[in-house]
C-alpha cells in the first residue's frame, strides 16, 4: 500500500512538471490565473480518477479471467497453464503480523504456512516441480520484455513531443501527455506486477528446495540412528 501511494505521488509530480509550460503559456496569453488553476485541478482530478479506475478494473478483470479459466478447465489446458497444489496468495495475504527486517524468520514462517497444506515430501516435490516449470516458462519474461520496450518507446515519444511543443497548442500538449501518462502508468504497473511474480516464484523455489533438503537430511539421520 505504501509503495502504491508513493507511485501515485510520483505520477502527480510528473503531471505537474509537464504541465508547467502549458500553464505558463496560458498565463502569458492573458488567461486569468484562477481559470488556469481550476483547469489544472480539474485535469489532475480526472487523471487520478482514471488511474484509480484502471487499477480497480484491471484487478477485477484479472480475477474474472482466472475464475472463468478455472470454470472451463480441461486436462489439456492444464498442460499449458498448470495450477499449484497450494494457493500461496490466499494463505499468506492475511499474514500481517511480521517484521519486514527479520528475513530468516519470515522465510521460516512461509515454510511453516506451506507445510500446513503440504504435509509430506511428495507434496513439496510436486510443488517444486510446478515452480520450476513456471520459472522456466517464457510467458512472464516475454511480457516483461515487451512492456519495457513499449514503455521506452512511450518515453521517447513524450520527449519528442516536449521538444516540439512550440508546434502544438497547449490543449494538444496536455492531452498528449495525459494519454501518454495513462499508458505509461499502466505499463509500469504491469512491469512491476510481472517482475514481482517472477521474483516471488524464484524465492519460493529457494525456500522449497531448502525445506526438502532439511527433511531429507532428517530422514537420513533417523535411519542412521
C-alpha positions in Angstrom: 0.0 0.0 0.0 2.8 2.4 0.9 4.5 1.7 -2.5 1.3 2.4 -4.3 0.9 5.7 -2.5 4.5 6.7 -3.4 3.8 5.7 -7.1 0.7 7.9 -7.2 2.7 10.8 -5.6 5.4 10.4 -8.2 2.9 10.3 -11.0 1.2 13.5 -9.8 4.6 15.3 -9.5 5.4 14.3 -13.1 1.9 15.5 -14.2 2.6 18.9 -12.5 6.1 19.2 -14.1 4.9 18.5 -17.7 2.0 21.0 -17.1 4.3 23.9 -16.1 5.0 25.0 -19.7 1.3 24.9 -20.9 0.2 26.7 -17.7 2.8 29.3 -18.2 1.9 29.8 -21.8 -1.7 30.2 -20.8 -0.7 32.8 -18.3 1.2 34.7 -21.0 -1.9 34.6 -23.2 -3.7 36.7 -20.5 -5.9 33.9 -19.2 -6.9 34.5 -15.7 -4.8 32.8 -13.0 -7.9 31.3 -11.3 -9.0 29.8 -14.5 -5.6 28.2 -15.1 -5.5 26.8 -11.6 -9.0 25.4 -11.9 -8.3 23.9 -15.2 -5.2 22.2 -13.9 -7.0 20.9 -10.8 -9.8 19.5 -13.0 -7.3 17.7 -15.2 -5.4 16.3 -12.1 -8.7 15.1 -10.5 -9.8 13.4 -13.8 -6.4 11.9 -14.2 -6.3 10.4 -10.7 -9.8 9.1 -11.0 -8.8 7.3 -14.2 -5.7 5.8 -12.5 -7.7 4.5 -9.6 -10.4 3.2 -12.0 -7.9 1.5 -14.3 -6.2 -0.1 -11.2 -9.5 -1.3 -9.9 -10.8 -2.6 -13.3 -7.5 -4.4 -14.1 -7.7 -6.3 -10.8 -11.4 -7.1 -11.4 -10.7 -8.3 -15.0 -7.8 -10.4 -13.9 -9.8 -12.1 -11.2 -12.8 -12.6 -13.6 -10.4 -14.2 -16.2 -8.9 -16.5 -13.6 -12.4 -17.7 -12.4 -13.6 -18.1 -16.0 -10.5 -20.1 -16.9 -10.9 -22.4 -14.0 -14.6 -23.0 -14.8 -13.8 -24.3 -18.3 -10.6 -26.1 -17.4 -9.6 -29.3 -19.1 -6.6 -31.5 -18.6 -5.2 -30.5 -21.9 -5.4 -26.8 -20.9 -3.8 -27.7 -17.6 -0.6 -28.7 -19.5 -0.2 -25.1 -20.7 -1.4 -23.4 -17.5 -0.9 -25.7 -14.5 -2.2 -24.7 -11.1 -0.2 -25.2 -7.9 -1.2 -27.7 -5.2 -1.4 -24.8 -2.8 -2.9 -21.3 -3.1 0.1 -19.4 -1.6 -1.5 -16.0 -2.2 -4.6 -16.9 -0.3 -2.7 -18.4 2.6 -0.1 -15.5 3.0 -2.2 -12.4 2.1 -3.8 -12.3 5.6 -0.5 -12.6 7.4 0.3 -9.1 8.5 1.9 -9.8 11.9 5.5 -10.0 10.9 8.7 -7.9 10.9 9.9 -6.8 7.5 13.6 -6.7 8.6 13.5 -10.3 10.0 14.5 -12.1 6.8 15.2 -15.5 8.2 12.2 -15.5 10.5 9.9 -14.6 7.6 11.4 -17.4 5.5 10.7 -19.9 8.3 7.1 -18.5 8.6 6.5 -19.0 4.9 7.8 -22.6 5.0 5.6 -23.3 8.1 2.5 -22.0 6.3 3.2 -24.1 3.2 3.8 -27.2 5.4 0.2 -26.8 6.8 -1.1 -27.9 3.4 1.8 -29.9 2.0 2.3 -32.3 4.8 4.7 -34.8 3.2 7.8 -34.6 0.9 5.8 -35.9 -2.1 3.6 -32.7 -1.9 6.7 -30.5 -1.6 8.4 -32.1 -4.5 5.3 -31.7 -6.6 5.2 -28.0 -5.7 8.9 -27.7 -6.5 8.2 -29.2 -10.0 5.4 -26.7 -10.5 7.7 -23.7 -9.6 10.5 -25.0 -11.8 8.1 -25.2 -14.8 6.7 -21.7 -14.1 10.1 -20.1 -13.7 11.4 -21.7 -16.9 8.3 -20.7 -18.9 9.0 -17.7 -21.3 5.5 -16.3 -20.7 6.2 -13.7 -18.0 9.8 -12.8 -19.2 8.4 -12.2 -22.7 5.6 -10.0 -21.3 8.1 -8.1 -19.1 10.5 -7.5 -22.0 7.7 -6.4 -24.4 6.3 -4.0 -21.8 9.7 -2.5 -21.1 10.2 -1.9 -24.8 6.8 -0.2 -25.2 7.4 1.9 -22.1 10.8 3.1 -23.6 9.0 3.9 -26.8 6.4 6.0 -25.0 9.1 7.9 -23.1 10.8 8.6 -26.4 7.5 9.9 -27.8 7.0 12.1 -24.7 10.5 13.6 -25.1 9.9 14.3 -28.8 6.5 15.9 -28.0 8.2 18.1 -25.4 11.0 19.2 -27.7 8.4 20.2 -30.4 5.9 21.8 -28.0 6.1 25.0 -30.0 4.4 23.3 -32.9 1.4 22.3 -30.8 -1.3 24.2 -28.9 -1.4 24.0 -25.1 -4.5 21.8 -25.2 -2.9 19.4 -27.7 0.2 19.2 -25.5 -1.8 18.5 -22.3 -4.0 15.9 -24.0 -0.9 14.1 -25.5 0.8 13.9 -22.1 -2.4 12.9 -20.5 -2.8 9.8 -22.6 1.0 9.1 -22.5 1.0 9.2 -18.7 -2.0 6.8 -18.5 -0.4 4.4 -20.9 3.0 4.7 -19.1 1.4 4.2 -15.7 -0.4 1.1 -16.9 2.8 -0.4 -18.4 4.8 0.5 -15.3 2.2 -1.3 -13.2 2.3 -4.3 -15.5 6.1 -4.4 -15.4 6.1 -4.2 -11.6 3.4 -7.0 -11.4 5.2 -9.4 -13.7 8.6 -8.7 -12.1 7.1 -9.4 -8.6 5.6 -12.7 -9.9 8.9 -13.8 -11.3 10.9 -12.8 -8.2 8.3 -14.4 -5.9 8.4 -17.7 -7.7 12.2 -17.8 -7.6 12.2 -17.0 -3.9 9.6 -19.7 -3.2 11.6 -22.3 -5.1 14.7 -21.5 -3.0 12.6 -22.0 0.2 11.0 -25.2 -1.1 14.5 -26.6 -2.0 15.7 -25.6 1.4 12.8 -27.4 3.1 13.2 -30.6 1.1 16.9 -30.7 1.8 16.3 -30.2 5.5 13.6 -33.0 5.7 15.7 -35.4 3.6 18.7 -34.8 6.0 16.4 -35.5 8.9 15.2 -38.8 7.3 18.9 -39.9 6.7 19.8 -39.1 10.3 16.8 -41.0 11.7 17.7 -44.0 9.5 21.3 -43.8 10.6 20.3 -44.0 14.3 
